[in-house]
Amino acid sequence: MNQIMTANSLKDVSRKYCPRFGQLAVEMGFITESQLKEALASQIHDELSGHGHRLLGTILFDNDWMSGAQIDQVLNALAQKMRGEEC
């Protein structure tokens, strides 16, 4: 039960104080949670196999899961949230 409470607490803190690109993309309805998980797994795989860091938006775009306009919308929303709150 404590692990669930901790995970939920961390999720709440993240939403309130420092939203992430993928989280916002899901909340805005541009991608599914499943697509986000797959993109994050690709990002980690790239890094661990020495191919360097690819931005999440790039991975989502390369998989045709998000358009450039949608990426811009998420980035603008992220910038607005970060201006209003400390991250």
N, C-alpha and C positions, 0 to 999 in steps of 0.2 A: 504494500500500500504506500509506503514512503517513497518508493521509486516513481510511482505514478504521480504522487503529489509533487515530487521534485521536478519531474518532466513537465507537468502542467504549470508549475510555478515558473520554470525557466522559459516556457513558451509565452506566458503572460508578460514576463519582464521584457523578452525580446520584442514582442508586439508593441509594448508601450514605449520602450526607450530606443531601440535600434533595429528598425525593420530591415530586412534583407531583400535583395532583388528577387530571389525566387519566391519568397513568402508573399511579396506584393504581387508578383505575376499570377500566383494562384488566387489570391484574394480578389484581384481584378478580373478573374475569369479567363485569362489568356492561355493558361496551361493547367493541367491536372496535377494533383499531388504525385501521381505515378510518373508523369513526364519529368517533374522536378527531381524526383529520386533518381531516375535514370540519368538525367543531365549531371547531377552531383556525382554519381558513380563514375561517369565518363571523365569528369574533371579530376577526380581522385586518381583514376587509372592513368590518365595522361601524366600527372605529376609523378606518380610512383614509377612509371616506366621511362622517366627521363625526357618526356616530350614537352615539359614546361607547363606553365599555368595558362589555361584558356578561360576567359571570362564566361560566366554562366550564360549571359546573353548571346555570346557567340555560339556556344554549343546549342542553345535553343533555336537560334536562327539557322544554323547549319543543318539541323534536323527538321526544318520547316515547321516547327512548333510555334514560333513567334515571328511576326513580321518586324521590319525595322521600325515602323510606326508604333507598334505595340511596345517594343523595347524602349523607344523614346518616351512613351507615356509612363512606363514603369520608372525610368530614370528620373523623370520630372517629379513624379509622386514621391520618390525616395528623397530627392533633394528638398522638397517642401517639408517632408516629415523631419529630415535632419536639421533643417533650419529652425524648426519649431521646438526641437527636443535635442538634448545632448546624447551623443552616441559614444 
